[in-house]
Amino acid sequence: MTEVPTTTTTTKGLHPGLTRRQISMMGLGGAIGAGLFVGSGQAIGLAGPAVLISYLVAGAIVILVMAMLAEMVAARPSSGAFSSYAQKAMGRSAGSAVGWLYWIQLVVVIAAEATGAAGIIAGWVPGIPAWAWVLIFVVALTAVNLFGVRNYGRFEFWFAAIKVAAIIAFLVVGMCAIIGLIPGVPASGIGNLVDNGGFAPNGMTGIAAALLIVVFAFGGTEVVAIAAAESDDPARNIRRIVREVLVRILVFYIGSIFVIVAVLPWNDPAVLDGPFSAVLATIRVPGVDLVMSLIVVIALLSAMNANIYGASRMVFSLGERGLAPQGITRTSLKGVPSVAVLASVSFGFVTVGLNWAFPDVVLPALLNVVGSTLLVIWTATALAQIILRRRADRDGTDMPMRMWGFPWLSWLCLVLLAGVIALAMIDPAARIQLLLTLGLTAVLLLVARATRGIAQPGVVRE
């Protein structure tokens, strides 16, 4: 990418307060969640050691999507990010559908994360019911998001730092186990990469099946595109932020998975239940279950905090563009979209209440509907970048940053996404998720076409 003079943010009412380091950690915090610490075991069970290929392919898609986002953020920073760019490239209905789809996904995930964290904590403190812990988490993280973006950035920085420190410690201990530096524990070497049926025991079918799980684990990185609008110099910061986030995520994800499949046989039942715990138990780390449970709780709360932020900024942007009620754009004296924060948390909390009223029905059903949201958002991002970049080149518009390899890499990203979608249509469970998500997207498009501006764009200040 090449750089030319920067632009200014298009988002009004919000106060810039996030630093480059904080946004980088937010991206890491959003991507390093329970999906890595727990869900990676299922992917390993499907592909064996060849799950590394699944992670590399998913990582390539993320790199391309984030590079395209970086180009658009540098040219036009906005808290609506990919929704704003979809609107500029493909019209009002596309921007509205992408924005509301993202918001619905986040408020449902907020409920799931609060429920998951509360379930773990309630097991430690049986005297306090799980619903009380959810209330505590919701109130605490809502307060964090209302205290101003600078304070939010500090809080999320340390939340993410704990997860990053845990991953680094795991990588160090794991590599020591591989080469035999842990007293009393024989070196595992890398024989497990080819033993037990070979590197790809289930062939391409296993790699493809694992890819469907792995690609969604990288969700959360897109929050940096939203957060960049609240930094002091979005166009200058976004390039370094994206590079730092992508390099670290790829190292952490692929490094962690390499350690797991090298230290333990891929078909060990303990790997499916909890791969990180299984490795730590093998090398005799004391208190493994408690340590991993604590890390998972931190991961859930960190992701919940980031999702409250992302949801509030997205719906705020929708209000700015006349795609949501005008009142949603009301900001506090600290430049916080307070109504948007409360609205996002409230819908998530209602979902939690419905889940307890109808256990094992409401939340799983909602998660099924939004399960493939990421594929729709990434595809819309790629299409928007191709359209806007061609429009800028045609008009001779200067851009602060240009994605390398255009248009070939942009089209490659679309081809890879199409491949993932095709795989999803073959898998019965994934096909249901994808069709439900596409159905929701179609409904949102129809609603956007039927409504012509709920409110005039603008910001109301308290």
HELIX and SHEET records of a PDB file:
HELIX    1   1 ARG A   20  ALA A   31  1                                  12    
HELIX    2   2 ALA A   34  ALA A   34  1                                   1    
HELIX    3   3 GLY A   35  GLY A   39  3                                   5    
HELIX    4   4 SER A   40  ALA A   47  1                                   8    
HELIX    5   5 GLY A   48  ALA A   50  5                                   3    
HELIX    6   6 VAL A   51  ALA A   75  1                                  25    
HELIX    7   7 ALA A   81  MET A   90  1                                  10    
HELIX    8   8 ARG A   92  TRP A  124  1                                  33    
HELIX    9   9 ALA A  130  LEU A  146  1                                  17    
HELIX   10  10 VAL A  149  ILE A  179  1                                  31    
HELIX   11  11 GLY A  191  LEU A  193  5                                   3    
HELIX   12  12 GLY A  203  ALA A  217  1                                  15    
HELIX   13  13 VAL A  223  ALA A  227  1                                   5    
HELIX   14  14 ALA A  228  GLU A  230  5                                   3    
HELIX   15  15 PRO A  234  VAL A  263  1                                  30    
HELIX   16  16 PRO A  269  ASP A  273  1                                   5    
HELIX   17  17 PRO A  275  THR A  282  1                                   8    
HELIX   18  18 VAL A  288  GLU A  320  1                                  33    
HELIX   19  19 GLN A  326  THR A  329  5                                   4    
HELIX   20  20 SER A  338  ALA A  357  1                                  20    
HELIX   21  21 VAL A  362  VAL A  369  1                                   8    
HELIX   22  22 THR A  373  ASP A  395  1                                  23    
HELIX   23  23 TRP A  408  ILE A  426  1                                  19    
HELIX   24  24 PRO A  428  ALA A  450  1                                  23    
END                                                                             
